[in-house]
Amino acid sequence: LIGTAILILDAIYNFLVWRKTYISIQDGTIVWLNAQSTLIYPSHFYGKERTVSITGEAFFEVSKDKEKPFIVTAQDAKIRVLGTKFNVYSYPDTKQIKTSLIEGAVQVFYKSKQVILRPNEESIAQDGKLTVSNIKNPDMLLWRNGIYSFNNERLTEIVRKLELYYDVTINIVNPKLQDICYTCKFRQRDGIEKILYTIQKIHHFKIEINKEKNVITLK
């Protein structure tokens, strides 16, 4: 079973957890969910706002409604939009909320700070700080098409994402490997083993796979 959809008892909220899929909300908004991600949203929007909550990663194509702003809550951050396309990366273990804007404009609130993003900008909310820069790796959004892209990223960061994408534990026991940077793209269907063996060809290291414990060790 790839994912699970549960309707809360009062039939007001939907709670979705998926590996990777997309859904259409009642107002016409489309949301793509990446692996290990959770979206909570109302079956019908009432009041003056359309509010949803995301844990993990999601790409939003928000239906325009000037009278009812669309609000995304992610950990300690809140993103306010009217109609736009943007990505939110907010896995709890990463301790950061990254908002990447493709089209339109969004307003990001974090703690006592706020910024307005323009197309091709992204904000990072972390450790009480809210910073804005140009999107460093536009291809990172290709996950919606089943492609994972890494641009000059440390192996430690790549492994952290692969653990989320493939629901596996990966241990790097050789400290010299942690800070090696890679630029690469993989198809999701390649699978975790093929991805790691491909990376291994660039800087050789040993790979031990314990399928019973679902643990991979890099030495």
C-alpha positions as CSV (number, residue, x, y, z in Angstrom):
1,L,0.0,0.0,0.0
2,I,1.6,3.2,-1.1
3,G,-0.4,5.6,1.0
4,T,-3.3,6.0,3.3
5,A,-6.2,8.4,3.4
6,I,-8.2,8.7,6.6
7,L,-11.3,10.8,7.1
8,I,-11.5,12.2,10.6
9,L,-14.6,11.3,12.6
10,D,-16.4,14.6,12.3
11,A,-16.0,14.5,8.5
12,I,-14.5,18.0,8.5
13,Y,-10.8,17.3,7.9
14,N,-8.9,15.0,5.6
15,F,-5.6,13.6,6.8
16,L,-3.4,12.3,4.0
17,V,0.0,10.5,4.1
18,W,1.6,9.5,0.8
19,R,4.9,8.4,-0.7
20,K,4.3,10.6,-3.8
21,T,1.0,11.6,-5.3
22,Y,-1.2,14.6,-6.1
23,I,-4.7,15.5,-5.0
24,S,-7.3,18.1,-5.9
25,I,-8.8,20.1,-3.0
26,Q,-12.4,21.2,-3.0
27,D,-11.5,24.8,-4.1
28,G,-9.6,23.6,-7.2
29,T,-6.2,23.8,-5.6
30,I,-3.8,21.0,-6.6
31,V,-1.2,19.6,-4.2
32,W,1.6,17.2,-4.9
33,L,2.9,15.3,-1.9
34,N,6.4,13.9,-1.7
35,A,7.5,10.9,0.3
36,Q,6.7,10.6,4.0
37,S,4.5,13.8,3.8
38,T,1.3,14.6,5.6
39,L,-1.4,17.1,4.4
40,I,-4.3,18.1,6.6
41,Y,-7.1,20.1,5.0
42,P,-10.8,20.7,5.4
43,S,-13.4,19.0,3.3
44,H,-14.9,22.5,2.7
45,F,-13.4,25.9,3.4
46,Y,-15.5,28.1,5.6
47,G,-14.7,31.6,6.9
48,K,-12.4,34.2,5.4
49,E,-9.3,31.9,4.8
50,R,-8.4,28.6,3.3
51,T,-6.1,26.9,5.7
52,V,-4.1,23.7,5.3
53,S,-1.2,22.1,7.2
54,I,1.8,20.3,5.7
55,T,4.5,18.1,7.2
56,G,7.1,17.0,4.8
57,E,7.3,18.3,1.2
58,A,4.5,19.5,-1.1
59,F,4.1,21.5,-4.3
60,F,1.0,23.8,-4.4
61,E,-0.9,25.1,-7.4
62,V,-3.4,27.4,-5.6
63,S,-6.7,28.3,-7.1
64,K,-7.2,32.1,-7.1
65,D,-9.7,33.6,-4.7
66,K,-9.1,37.3,-3.8
67,E,-11.7,37.1,-1.1
68,K,-10.3,34.1,0.6
69,P,-6.5,33.8,1.0
70,F,-4.9,30.4,1.0
71,I,-2.8,29.7,4.1
72,V,-0.2,26.9,4.5
73,T,1.1,26.2,8.0
74,A,4.4,24.3,8.3
75,Q,5.9,23.9,11.8
76,D,6.5,27.4,13.1
77,A,6.0,29.1,9.7
78,K,2.9,30.3,7.8
79,I,2.7,31.0,4.1
80,R,-0.1,33.3,2.8
81,V,-1.1,33.4,-0.9
82,L,-4.0,34.3,-3.1
83,G,-3.2,32.2,-6.2
84,T,0.3,30.9,-7.1
85,K,2.7,28.0,-7.5
86,F,5.2,27.2,-4.8
87,N,7.0,24.4,-3.0
88,V,7.2,23.9,0.7
89,Y,9.9,21.7,2.3
90,S,9.3,21.1,6.0
91,Y,10.4,17.7,7.3
92,P,10.6,18.0,11.1
93,D,14.0,16.3,11.3
94,T,15.6,18.9,9.1
95,K,14.6,21.7,11.5
96,Q,14.1,24.2,8.6
97,I,11.1,25.3,6.5
98,K,12.0,26.2,2.8
99,T,9.5,27.9,0.6
100,S,10.4,28.1,-3.1
101,L,8.2,30.3,-5.3
102,I,7.6,29.6,-9.0
103,E,4.8,31.8,-9.9
104,G,2.8,34.7,-8.3
105,A,3.8,35.9,-4.8
106,V,3.7,34.6,-1.3
107,Q,4.1,36.1,2.1
108,V,6.1,34.0,4.6
109,F,5.6,34.5,8.4
110,Y,8.1,33.0,10.8
111,K,8.3,33.9,14.5
112,S,8.2,37.7,14.5
113,K,9.6,38.0,10.9
114,Q,8.0,38.1,7.5
115,V,9.1,38.4,3.9
116,I,7.4,38.5,0.5
117,L,8.8,36.2,-2.2
118,R,8.9,36.9,-5.9
119,P,9.2,34.2,-8.6
120,N,12.4,32.2,-8.5
121,E,13.1,33.2,-4.9
122,E,13.1,31.0,-1.9
123,S,13.1,31.6,1.9
124,I,14.6,29.4,4.6
125,A,13.2,29.7,8.1
126,Q,15.5,28.1,10.7
127,D,16.8,28.8,14.2
128,G,14.8,32.0,14.5
129,K,16.1,33.5,11.2
130,L,14.3,34.0,8.0
131,T,16.5,34.5,4.9
132,V,15.7,35.0,1.2
133,S,17.8,34.1,-1.9
134,N,17.4,33.0,-5.5
135,I,16.4,29.4,-6.0
136,K,19.7,27.6,-6.1
137,N,18.6,24.3,-7.7
138,P,15.4,24.6,-9.8
139,D,15.6,21.0,-10.7
140,M,14.9,20.0,-7.0
141,L,11.2,20.5,-7.9
142,L,11.5,17.6,-10.4
143,W,10.5,15.2,-7.6
144,R,6.9,15.7,-8.9
145,N,8.0,13.9,-12.1
146,G,9.8,11.1,-10.2
147,I,13.3,12.7,-10.5
148,Y,15.5,13.5,-7.5
149,S,18.1,16.2,-8.2
150,F,21.1,17.2,-6.0
151,N,23.3,20.2,-6.8
152,N,26.7,20.3,-5.1
153,E,25.2,18.8,-1.9
154,R,27.1,17.0,0.8
155,L,26.7,13.3,1.0
156,T,25.3,13.7,4.5
157,E,22.4,15.9,3.1
158,I,21.8,13.5,0.2
159,V,21.6,10.5,2.5
160,R,19.2,12.4,4.8
161,K,16.8,12.9,1.8
162,L,17.2,9.4,0.5
163,E,16.2,8.1,3.9
164,L,13.0,10.0,3.7
165,Y,12.3,9.1,0.0
166,Y,12.9,5.4,0.4
167,D,12.0,4.8,4.1
168,V,15.4,3.3,5.0
169,T,18.1,4.0,7.5
170,I,21.5,4.9,6.0
171,N,24.6,5.1,8.3
172,I,27.8,6.8,7.2
173,V,30.6,5.3,9.4
174,N,33.5,6.7,7.4
175,P,33.6,10.4,8.4
176,K,35.7,11.3,5.3
177,L,32.6,10.6,3.2
178,Q,30.3,13.0,4.9
179,D,31.5,16.3,3.4
180,I,32.0,15.0,-0.2
181,C,29.7,17.0,-2.5
182,Y,27.8,15.6,-5.5
183,T,25.8,17.0,-8.3
184,C,23.5,14.3,-9.8
185,K,20.0,13.3,-10.8
186,F,18.2,10.0,-10.4
187,R,14.9,8.5,-11.3
188,Q,12.8,7.5,-8.3
189,R,12.2,4.1,-9.9
190,D,16.0,3.5,-9.9
191,G,15.7,2.5,-6.3
192,I,18.0,3.2,-3.4
193,E,20.6,0.5,-4.1
194,K,21.2,1.6,-7.7
195,I,21.5,5.2,-6.6
196,L,24.1,4.5,-4.0
197,Y,26.1,2.2,-6.3
198,T,26.1,5.0,-8.9
199,I,27.4,7.5,-6.3
200,Q,30.0,5.0,-5.2
201,K,31.5,5.1,-8.7
202,I,32.6,8.7,-8.2
203,H,34.3,8.3,-4.8
204,H,34.7,4.6,-3.9
205,F,33.3,3.4,-0.6
206,K,31.8,0.1,0.6
207,I,28.1,-0.5,0.8
208,E,26.6,-3.0,3.3
209,I,22.9,-3.7,3.0
210,N,20.9,-5.4,5.8
211,K,17.5,-6.0,4.3
212,E,16.1,-7.6,7.5
213,K,16.7,-4.4,9.5
214,N,16.2,-2.1,6.5
215,V,19.6,-0.5,7.2
216,I,22.4,0.5,4.7
217,T,25.9,1.2,5.9
218,L,28.5,3.3,4.0
219,K,32.1,2.6,4.8
